[in-house]
């Protein structure tokens, strides 16, 4: 009696895997060529975007660096013909106005971002839409609004009016950044805290906000960078001041206003001060943008 040889039974899953591997191997060279072309195109567009940026930075450095000296940082702005002028009053005014704006906009923006992160209803959608619309509103419109709301009612220009206008610029940026950061916190963290009997407010303050701190800091620094470079809101509110003024209820000079005023001047020494101020402001905004990412990355590594 002869015994037949058993034929191997084919597995459909294995057959499909083998077919897929064969198809992938046959198109490997073509896919590598397409990948190399795509990477090359991306690098080309990156270079196209970086070259104008580097050109602007180098041009501002070459124009503004000769204006930097001790008097530039320690003296107030002076009229044409008077030597040793500086921008001390503009630096102090910008620090005071932006500081007040940050003190007002950060708590409001973070709380509003927390509300948006926890709300998906109609009210939350409306607030989110308003924040997005306000982010795209031209800054000159915000300046006119600040003039009507503050200057017209109070009766005078002031640093507080400028801080009010700048805070309107900052708040929507902080709101949307805070919402994104808070939504990125795993829901298991808050659920675990709630299961231990913690109140919702305590969970938000002790668990959710600390976990989202890197994103919150990034959003705040980006908002400060945008607000520090705005000129139009300050033209209608802070107005400017050639003297050193630390009282925010009075008109105050700012670096954006100095650039706007002196850059259109026919005098070479005032134009030089405008270039120096532009360089300082550009470096401040560059440090804030880069610093926000460095701080966020470091905090993210520490919390892992």
Residue, then its C-alpha position, 0 to 999 in steps of 0.5 A: x500500500x503506497x502512502x501519498x505525499x501531503x501537499x503544503x496548504x497555502x495560507x492566504x495571508x502569507x500569499x498576500x504578504x508575499x505579493x505586497x513585498x514583491x510589488x514594493x520591491x519592484x517599485x522601490x527604485x521609482x519611489x526612491x527617485x520620487x522621494x529624492x525629487x520631493x526632498x530636493x523641491x522642499x529644500x529649494x523652496x526652503x532656500x527661497x524662503x530663507x534667502x529673503x529673511x537673511x537678506x533683510x536681517x543682514x541689511x538691517x544689521x548693516x544699517x542699524x549697527x553704526x547707530x549703537x553706542x552708549x548714548x543710543x541706549x542711555x539718552x532720550x530722543x533729541x531733535x535734529x541738530x542736537x548730538x548724542x540722541x538716543x532711545x532710552x525713553x522709547x525703550x522704557x515706554x515699550x517695556x512699560x506698555x508691553x508689560x502692562x499688556x502682558x499682565x492683562x492679556x495673559x490671565x484673560x487669554x489662558x482662562x479663555x483658552x481653558x474654557x475653549x479647551x473644555x467647551x465644544x458647544x455653540x458658545x465655545x465655537x462662537x468665541x473661537x470664531x471671534x478669536x480667529x477673526x480678531x487675530x486677522x483684524x488689521x492692527x490699524x483697526x485695533x488702534x482706531x478702536x483703542x482711540x475711540x474706546x479709551x482716548x476719546x472717553x478719557x480725554x488724553x493719550x497715554x501708555x495705558x491706552x497703548x497697553x489696552x490696544x496691544x492687549x487686544x492684539x495679544x489676547x486672541x493669540x494667547x487664547x488659541x495657543x492656550x487652547x491648543x496646548x490644553x487640548x494636547x494634555x492627555x485626558x487620563x491625567x484629569x480623569x485620574x485626578x477627578x477619580x481621587x476626589x479633586x475638584x474640577x478647578x483644582x484639576x485645571x490649576x494643579x494638573x492640566x495647566x502645569x502639563x500644558x505649560x510648555x505650549x502656554x509659554x510658547x503662546x505667550x512669548x509669540x503674543x509678546x513678540x507680535x505685540x512688541x512690533x505693532x506700530x499702528x495701535x500705538x499711533x492712535x493711543x500712546x502717541x509718543x513723547x520725546x521725554x523720559x516718561x514712566x507714568x503710564x497715564x501720560x503719553x509715552x514713546x515706544x520703539x515702533x513709534x520711534x521707527x515710524x517717526x524717524x524713518x520718514x524724517x529728512x535728516x540723516x542722523x534721525x534716520x540712523x536712529x530709526x535704523x538702530x531702533x529697528x535693529x534692536x526691535x528685530x533682535x528682541x522679537x527674534x530672541x522671543x521667537x527662538x526663546x519660546x521654542x527653546x523653553x518649550x522644548x526644554x520644559x517638554x524634555x523635563x516633563x517626560 
